[in-house]
Amino acid sequence: MPEGERTTAAGTIAWRSRDFRFYQLGRLFAVLGAEAQSVGVAWQVYQLTHSPLALGYTGLALFLPGLFFVLPAGHVADRYDRRAIILICYAVQAIATAALLWLSLHGVGSVWPVYLILFIIGLGRAFSGPASSAFVPSLVPKEHFVNAVTWGATIYQVANASGPMFGGILFTLALTGNLTHFNGAPLVYCFTLVCLLGFIIMISMVAPRPVDPATRKDVTIETVLAGLRYVRSTRLLLGSISLDLFAVLLGGAVSLMPVFAHDVLHAGATGLGVLRAMPSLGALTVSLSLLLSPLRRRAGKTMLTCVGIFGAATVLFGLSRNIWLSCFALVIIGASDMVSVVVRSSILQLATPPEMRGRVSAVNWLFIGTSNEFGEYESGLTAHWWGAVRAVIIGGVASLAVTGLWSLFFPALRQADELTTEGLTAVEQQFSAAEPHD
């Protein structure tokens, strides 16, 4: 086989799995709907309140269920059928989206019902997140896992780029005749419901993977907290997950995009959809390049470098007053974050025993939920104090500082080389006997 054909075959090897194909197609639908819905909710809340702090509360409402339930959710993912958990959770989210649709059709005088529905959606995500993350390794052979992670990230970024654009376009689409009452948020929520239905159908076609009875544990404080203890004792996991936590928590600008689109760049709802799509465009470009040329060496140093670039690009976005420069900064933010996602996701699964993946994934989900949803609240709060522009610039500088500190505190992460179980285990063993040092 010619070299080019071998490279292409290796780049698509995860797609040989039937279950992987159904899962990723369903995930494409789910993320498209969720991202479109996030634009609809953000614009609707900002129209009601004109308050950055109110936008921050949308992230807090999504985050709080994870804070309280994600560790038990990890135990559930290790004990019960992960496919069934995923289906139940997305059915709950579909019902919640239907409630958002009902509210928007009947007029929303207060944002508090929206926050309550977002809390329910966050509850569904808290249980589906660990189950989904632990579900993926069972869909492909172990030697194809990094390829599966990269493809999963690519599918996510395709949907993450397209979803906000759909949301912005649908929100501003002017229907006529008997359909005028669907203009704005209701049309976005209808789109999300169709996407969620598509996800449920696709996941229903994935062959069930029963949990090995020998690995099932009774619910105790010990089993629920086992994932947290494992992450704390594994320097690679603790370093990679906490780096993402603090860098994105401090440097996140996504939740403030309605403010930038409306008040700084004067681009409207369609401009908001374009801005929201730009990080995913950058991430998609990088993920496609990683499929053709996988990251083989210096994974840890590459991750640290890209998180630093993420912080610098966040500062540039905060300083920009031109929509095209803002879009460029957001593309760089997405591209640099994509490398971090692939490295962290690979470390998470390859450095974790199969019977612990649900609980360790729950810890990761808690950290990621903290950096994303709670990060939205943090961004809204700091924007309320200092203004949106200052909040983004200070957050980007803080992300740069975190990157420097983590390169010193976690030498195991800095020295991580090949993304294989054997390579990661060797690095972990090298540094596990001593405190981090240069």
Legacy VTK file of the C-alpha trace (Angstrom):
# vtk DataFile Version 3.0
C-alpha trace
ASCII
DATASET POLYDATA
POINTS 438 float
0.000 0.000 0.000
1.412 3.475 -0.905
2.540 5.704 1.992
-0.317 8.190 1.509
-2.954 5.438 1.603
-1.393 3.922 4.731
-1.491 7.329 6.442
-5.148 7.823 5.488
-6.085 4.315 6.661
-4.317 4.833 9.976
-6.016 8.208 10.403
-9.503 6.677 10.081
-8.911 3.363 11.841
-11.321 4.073 14.719
-14.218 4.264 12.217
-13.949 0.533 11.553
-15.958 0.071 14.749
-19.734 0.073 14.099
-20.497 1.223 17.642
-17.982 4.066 17.393
-19.666 5.289 14.203
-23.139 5.325 15.784
-21.846 6.959 18.959
-20.029 9.782 17.151
-22.939 10.483 14.803
-25.239 10.734 17.819
-22.727 12.964 19.582
-22.646 15.240 16.536
-26.413 15.729 16.888
-26.224 16.275 20.652
-23.471 18.891 20.571
-25.074 20.732 17.646
-28.284 21.051 19.629
-26.606 21.969 22.902
-24.431 24.695 21.357
-27.328 26.196 19.414
-29.386 26.167 22.600
-26.614 27.902 24.566
-26.705 30.818 22.108
-30.493 31.000 22.382
-30.423 30.961 26.185
-27.560 33.492 26.429
-29.170 35.972 24.046
-32.595 35.553 25.653
-31.212 36.090 29.173
-29.181 39.122 28.073
-32.224 40.636 26.341
-34.197 40.224 29.577
-31.547 41.552 31.955
-28.712 43.324 30.081
-26.536 42.048 32.914
-23.207 40.178 32.608
-23.851 38.777 36.082
-27.146 37.254 34.891
-25.210 35.536 32.104
-22.805 34.220 34.733
-25.708 32.690 36.651
-26.575 30.539 33.609
-23.174 28.860 33.986
-23.653 28.528 37.738
-27.026 26.825 37.232
-25.410 24.262 34.917
-22.434 23.766 37.239
-24.097 23.248 40.638
-25.569 19.770 39.896
-22.112 18.541 38.950
-20.648 19.880 42.174
-23.107 17.867 44.262
-23.726 14.751 42.162
-20.781 14.048 39.848
-18.809 11.817 42.247
-21.821 9.532 42.894
-22.435 9.681 39.116
-18.972 8.217 38.562
-19.795 5.284 40.819
-23.078 4.778 38.941
-21.136 4.724 35.647
-18.857 1.966 36.979
-21.718 -0.093 38.418
-24.537 0.053 35.825
-25.034 -0.101 32.053
-23.405 3.073 30.737
-25.536 3.163 27.591
-28.739 3.097 29.637
-27.444 5.911 31.868
-26.649 8.051 28.813
-30.092 7.466 27.279
-31.955 8.331 30.492
-29.912 11.504 31.017
-30.496 12.778 27.503
-34.207 12.021 27.760
-34.237 14.279 30.852
-32.417 16.983 28.905
-34.942 16.710 26.069
-37.795 17.244 28.551
-35.969 20.272 29.965
-35.504 21.715 26.471
-39.220 21.224 25.836
-39.838 23.248 29.009
-37.597 26.050 27.683
-39.628 25.973 24.470
-42.901 26.219 26.400
-41.615 29.162 28.466
-40.383 31.049 25.410
-43.694 30.541 23.577
-45.678 31.831 26.541
-43.361 34.724 27.376
-40.651 34.847 30.030
-41.029 37.662 32.542
-38.284 36.419 34.844
-35.011 34.562 34.322
-35.431 32.325 37.388
-37.488 29.628 35.605
-34.730 29.520 32.979
-32.126 28.973 35.708
-34.215 26.146 37.187
-34.450 24.388 33.812
-30.705 24.849 33.267
-30.132 23.225 36.661
-32.097 20.165 35.466
-30.049 20.073 32.252
-26.896 20.288 34.359
-28.135 17.360 36.449
-28.517 15.250 33.310
-25.024 16.231 32.191
-23.560 15.406 35.597
-24.614 11.766 35.229
-24.153 11.413 31.459
-20.666 12.955 31.384
-18.770 10.277 33.358
-20.775 7.491 31.700
-20.006 8.836 28.205
-16.305 9.322 28.904
-15.942 5.822 30.364
-18.058 4.387 27.521
-15.725 5.414 24.679
-12.787 3.037 25.429
-15.159 0.068 25.066
-16.037 1.089 21.497
-12.588 0.577 19.929
-9.508 -1.610 20.550
-6.976 -0.119 22.987
-4.378 0.479 20.264
-6.875 2.653 18.366
-7.875 4.744 21.365
-5.785 7.886 20.699
-7.177 7.930 17.144
-10.679 7.587 18.624
-10.025 10.463 21.049
-8.794 12.684 18.213
-11.803 11.828 16.047
-14.122 12.388 19.000
-12.595 15.818 19.547
-12.903 16.538 15.809
-16.591 15.615 15.756
-17.123 17.746 18.838
-15.418 20.741 17.242
-17.391 20.375 13.992
-20.592 20.512 16.025
-19.218 23.146 18.389
-18.375 25.378 15.425
-21.659 24.785 13.604
-24.003 24.819 16.601
-23.523 28.487 17.610
-23.840 29.564 13.982
-27.125 27.631 13.698
-28.238 29.179 16.977
-27.417 32.722 15.873
-29.010 32.298 12.439
-32.158 30.604 13.776
-32.524 33.222 16.518
-32.581 36.040 13.937
-34.572 34.159 11.261
-37.883 35.896 10.550
-40.706 33.402 10.003
-43.977 34.640 8.554
-47.642 33.707 8.694
-48.778 31.293 11.399
-45.169 30.569 12.414
-44.258 34.066 13.651
-44.627 32.999 17.306
-41.675 30.635 16.756
-39.313 33.508 15.923
-36.294 33.883 18.197
-35.571 31.415 21.003
-38.490 28.994 20.290
-37.070 28.103 16.876
-33.655 27.424 18.432
-35.200 25.137 21.059
-37.139 23.216 18.393
-33.847 22.593 16.589
-32.272 21.358 19.833
-35.158 18.943 20.447
-34.733 17.418 16.979
-30.996 17.014 17.611
-31.570 15.346 20.984
-34.016 12.917 19.381
-31.359 12.061 16.782
-28.822 11.424 19.540
-31.163 9.092 21.424
-31.871 7.090 18.244
-28.155 6.707 17.429
-27.157 5.645 20.962
-30.030 3.148 21.027
-28.334 1.408 18.091
-25.027 0.958 19.930
-24.649 -2.612 21.195
-25.056 -2.755 25.008
-21.848 -3.272 26.981
-22.777 -4.957 30.263
-20.684 -4.137 33.314
-18.573 -7.034 34.554
-20.223 -8.172 37.829
-16.768 -8.760 39.322
-16.003 -5.033 39.090
-19.244 -3.871 40.711
-18.856 -2.298 44.130
-21.469 -1.453 46.726
-22.137 2.228 47.298
-19.878 3.394 50.109
-17.960 6.571 50.844
-14.801 4.627 49.981
-15.975 3.628 46.487
-17.490 7.025 45.708
-14.272 8.843 46.663
-11.951 6.274 45.059
-11.689 8.244 41.813
-10.754 11.425 43.679
-8.035 9.575 45.609
-6.693 7.989 42.434
-6.404 11.355 40.668
-4.754 12.938 43.708
-2.115 10.201 43.842
-1.396 10.182 40.083
0.744 13.197 39.222
0.063 13.083 35.486
-3.698 13.061 35.974
-3.681 15.701 38.696
-1.395 17.982 36.699
-3.240 17.728 33.377
-6.744 18.032 34.828
-5.930 20.881 37.231
-4.047 22.796 34.507
-7.187 22.774 32.376
-9.277 23.714 35.412
-7.385 26.863 36.331
-6.390 27.990 32.826
-9.937 27.825 31.435
-11.575 28.957 34.700
-9.485 32.122 34.725
-9.153 32.662 30.977
-12.610 31.742 29.701
-14.215 34.429 27.546
-17.093 32.460 25.985
-19.724 33.414 28.555
-19.079 37.129 27.970
-19.438 36.937 24.181
-23.000 38.360 24.253
-21.540 41.438 25.966
-18.733 41.747 23.398
-21.099 41.094 20.472
-23.672 43.628 21.705
-21.692 46.370 23.462
-18.062 46.161 22.282
-18.173 44.924 18.678
-21.816 45.890 17.909
-22.338 42.709 15.878
-25.773 41.547 17.097
-27.065 37.978 17.499
-25.614 36.805 14.183
-22.234 38.212 15.196
-22.546 36.314 18.473
-23.066 33.086 16.551
-19.972 33.802 14.420
-17.855 34.630 17.485
-18.995 31.463 19.257
-18.023 29.414 16.211
-14.478 30.769 15.896
-12.828 28.749 18.730
-14.264 25.584 17.222
-13.001 26.536 13.774
-9.474 26.752 15.160
-9.905 23.543 17.113
-11.278 21.727 14.070
-8.295 22.772 11.960
-5.863 21.455 14.574
-7.784 18.221 15.116
-7.733 17.441 11.393
-3.981 18.032 11.314
-3.555 15.730 14.316
-5.440 12.996 12.465
-3.000 13.216 9.561
0.056 13.760 11.765
-0.631 12.457 15.310
1.189 13.879 18.296
3.873 11.237 18.890
6.461 12.839 21.190
6.809 15.674 23.765
3.096 15.539 24.594
3.449 17.231 27.997
5.614 20.144 26.845
3.380 20.663 23.841
0.320 20.819 26.098
1.938 23.385 28.413
3.028 25.537 25.466
-0.461 25.505 23.970
-2.103 26.486 27.269
0.269 29.473 27.365
-0.792 30.417 23.818
-4.420 30.092 24.975
-3.808 32.721 27.679
-2.024 35.119 25.298
-4.815 34.845 22.702
-7.394 35.538 25.431
-5.597 38.806 26.225
-5.663 39.702 22.506
-9.424 39.044 22.357
-9.996 41.305 25.350
-7.998 44.136 23.755
-9.613 43.875 20.299
-12.225 46.332 19.046
-12.378 44.837 15.544
-14.570 41.804 14.913
-12.076 40.229 12.499
-9.203 40.538 14.989
-11.518 39.140 17.665
-12.346 36.213 15.396
-8.624 35.596 14.782
-7.921 35.585 18.532
-10.770 33.139 19.124
-9.465 30.823 16.378
-6.086 30.739 18.163
-7.844 30.095 21.487
-9.665 27.108 20.023
-6.619 25.745 18.198
-4.397 25.840 21.285
-7.101 24.411 23.528
-7.620 21.508 21.106
-4.094 20.194 21.697
-4.700 20.321 25.444
-7.981 18.410 25.027
-6.378 15.562 23.048
-3.425 15.198 25.444
-5.559 15.422 28.595
-8.230 13.010 27.318
-5.595 10.484 26.278
-3.821 10.685 29.631
-7.156 10.358 31.433
-8.101 7.048 29.828
-4.675 5.493 29.191
-3.439 6.115 32.730
-6.631 4.777 34.390
-7.601 1.100 34.959
-10.853 0.134 33.146
-12.725 -0.586 36.396
-11.939 2.954 37.642
-12.759 4.899 34.479
-16.249 5.955 35.521
-15.120 7.400 38.849
-11.962 9.012 37.452
-14.000 10.423 34.558
-16.391 11.853 37.153
-13.518 13.721 38.811
-12.426 14.984 35.409
-16.016 15.985 34.640
-16.174 17.901 37.932
-12.972 19.770 37.070
-14.070 20.477 33.499
-17.521 21.528 34.689
-15.819 23.848 37.149
-13.665 25.398 34.428
-16.550 25.731 31.932
-19.874 26.269 33.731
-18.498 27.740 36.975
-16.015 29.639 34.826
-18.996 31.313 33.160
-20.186 32.467 36.584
-16.676 33.639 37.497
-16.444 35.581 34.230
-19.845 37.167 34.777
-18.932 38.125 38.345
-15.564 39.649 37.437
-17.186 41.475 34.498
-19.743 42.854 36.960
-16.882 44.128 39.141
-14.346 45.337 36.563
-16.162 45.403 33.242
-16.098 42.707 30.547
-12.924 43.904 28.816
-10.817 44.104 31.977
-12.158 40.746 33.185
-11.054 38.964 29.984
-7.612 40.607 29.909
-6.893 39.841 33.580
-8.104 36.276 33.083
-5.772 35.762 30.126
-2.784 37.037 32.103
-3.735 34.721 34.979
-3.838 31.746 32.561
-0.290 32.560 31.465
0.820 32.622 35.093
-0.841 29.262 35.809
0.989 27.674 32.880
4.353 28.773 34.235
3.583 27.566 37.739
2.298 24.166 36.584
5.457 23.548 34.551
7.332 23.835 37.866
4.854 22.041 40.154
4.248 19.039 37.849
7.516 17.878 36.236
5.844 14.551 35.418
3.478 16.414 33.100
6.347 18.365 31.586
8.275 15.147 30.912
5.332 13.171 29.456
6.426 12.002 26.018
4.507 9.298 24.140
0.733 8.941 24.568
0.774 5.219 25.338
-0.084 3.308 28.505
3.499 2.102 28.807
5.044 5.533 28.242
2.740 7.328 30.670
3.201 4.635 33.323
6.990 4.964 33.082
6.861 8.748 33.586
4.442 8.412 36.496
6.618 5.841 38.228
9.660 8.066 37.756
8.118 10.947 39.703
5.680 9.216 42.072
8.307 8.435 44.725
9.262 12.063 45.320
7.756 15.525 45.543
7.881 17.514 42.281
11.245 19.093 41.661
13.305 20.353 38.783
LINES 1 439
438 0 1 2 3 4 5 6 7 8 9 10 11 12 13 14 15 16 17 18 19 20 21 22 23 24 25 26 27 28 29 30 31 32 33 34 35 36 37 38 39 40 41 42 43 44 45 46 47 48 49 50 51 52 53 54 55 56 57 58 59 60 61 62 63 64 65 66 67 68 69 70 71 72 73 74 75 76 77 78 79 80 81 82 83 84 85 86 87 88 89 90 91 92 93 94 95 96 97 98 99 100 101 102 103 104 105 106 107 108 109 110 111 112 113 114 115 116 117 118 119 120 121 122 123 124 125 126 127 128 129 130 131 132 133 134 135 136 137 138 139 140 141 142 143 144 145 146 147 148 149 150 151 152 153 154 155 156 157 158 159 160 161 162 163 164 165 166 167 168 169 170 171 172 173 174 175 176 177 178 179 180 181 182 183 184 185 186 187 188 189 190 191 192 193 194 195 196 197 198 199 200 201 202 203 204 205 206 207 208 209 210 211 212 213 214 215 216 217 218 219 220 221 222 223 224 225 226 227 228 229 230 231 232 233 234 235 236 237 238 239 240 241 242 243 244 245 246 247 248 249 250 251 252 253 254 255 256 257 258 259 260 261 262 263 264 265 266 267 268 269 270 271 272 273 274 275 276 277 278 279 280 281 282 283 284 285 286 287 288 289 290 291 292 293 294 295 296 297 298 299 300 301 302 303 304 305 306 307 308 309 310 311 312 313 314 315 316 317 318 319 320 321 322 323 324 325 326 327 328 329 330 331 332 333 334 335 336 337 338 339 340 341 342 343 344 345 346 347 348 349 350 351 352 353 354 355 356 357 358 359 360 361 362 363 364 365 366 367 368 369 370 371 372 373 374 375 376 377 378 379 380 381 382 383 384 385 386 387 388 389 390 391 392 393 394 395 396 397 398 399 400 401 402 403 404 405 406 407 408 409 410 411 412 413 414 415 416 417 418 419 420 421 422 423 424 425 426 427 428 429 430 431 432 433 434 435 436 437
